[in-house]
Amino acid sequence: MKPFSRRTLHELGALQGILRELSRDRTVALRMLLASRCAATRSAQHEFWLEYTWIDQEYRAAVRRLVQFCVLHGGPPGGSPARR
């Protein structure tokens, strides 16, 4: 496998950064959703659920973009050259 160019590495880093940020947001939203089950009204629980599902969709889209990037640039999504 040939090494990535600086531009490609920068793009990869940006995609990974977005994924990390969305992962943190998703974790916080999930914790809030789980906590709301015992301490919030049904209406509030519904709002927490909507927030979580929105963030989860954003997270999943970012994962797909990262996988597409890896496929496009010849890098294995799992990080192991043996998977090819």
C-alpha positions as CSV (number, residue, x, y, z in Angstrom):
1,M,0.0,0.0,0.0
2,K,1.4,3.4,-0.9
3,P,1.5,6.2,1.7
4,F,-1.2,8.8,1.8
5,S,-0.5,12.3,0.6
6,R,-0.7,15.2,3.1
7,R,-4.0,16.3,1.7
8,T,-5.4,12.8,2.1
9,L,-4.1,12.5,5.6
10,H,-5.6,15.9,6.5
11,E,-9.0,14.7,5.1
12,L,-8.7,11.5,7.0
13,G,-7.9,13.4,10.2
14,A,-10.9,15.7,9.7
15,L,-13.2,12.7,9.2
16,Q,-11.9,11.0,12.3
17,G,-12.3,14.2,14.3
18,I,-15.9,14.6,13.3
19,L,-16.5,11.0,14.2
20,R,-14.9,11.4,17.6
21,E,-17.0,14.5,18.3
22,L,-20.2,12.9,17.2
23,S,-19.4,9.8,19.3
24,R,-19.1,12.0,22.4
25,D,-22.4,13.8,21.6
26,R,-24.1,10.4,21.0
27,T,-22.8,9.0,24.3
28,V,-24.1,12.1,26.2
29,A,-27.5,11.9,24.4
30,L,-27.8,8.2,25.2
31,R,-27.0,8.8,28.9
32,M,-29.6,11.6,29.1
33,L,-32.1,9.3,27.4
34,L,-31.5,6.5,29.9
35,A,-31.6,8.9,32.8
36,S,-34.9,10.4,31.6
37,R,-36.6,7.0,31.9
38,C,-36.7,7.5,35.7
39,A,-36.8,11.2,36.1
40,A,-38.7,12.9,33.2
41,T,-42.2,13.2,31.9
42,R,-43.3,11.2,28.8
43,S,-43.0,14.3,26.8
44,A,-39.5,15.0,27.9
45,Q,-38.6,11.3,27.3
46,H,-39.8,11.7,23.8
47,E,-37.7,14.8,23.3
48,F,-34.6,12.9,24.6
49,W,-35.4,10.0,22.2
50,L,-35.7,12.4,19.2
51,E,-32.4,14.1,20.2
52,Y,-30.6,10.7,20.5
53,T,-32.0,9.4,17.2
54,W,-30.9,12.5,15.4
55,I,-27.4,12.3,16.8
56,D,-27.2,8.6,16.1
57,Q,-28.1,9.2,12.4
58,E,-25.4,11.8,12.2
59,Y,-22.9,9.4,13.8
60,R,-23.9,6.6,11.4
61,A,-23.5,8.9,8.4
62,A,-20.0,9.9,9.6
63,V,-19.1,6.2,9.9
64,R,-20.2,5.6,6.4
65,R,-18.2,8.5,5.1
66,L,-15.1,7.2,6.8
67,V,-15.6,3.7,5.4
68,Q,-16.1,5.2,1.9
69,F,-13.0,7.2,2.3
70,C,-11.0,4.1,3.3
71,V,-12.4,2.1,0.4
72,L,-11.7,5.0,-2.1
73,H,-8.1,5.4,-0.9
74,G,-7.3,1.7,-0.6
75,G,-7.1,1.6,3.2
76,P,-8.8,-1.3,4.9
77,P,-11.7,-0.1,7.2
78,G,-10.5,-2.4,10.0
79,G,-6.9,-1.2,9.8
80,S,-5.4,-4.5,9.1
81,P,-3.7,-5.1,5.7
82,A,-4.4,-8.8,6.0
83,R,-8.2,-8.2,5.6
84,R,-7.9,-7.5,1.9
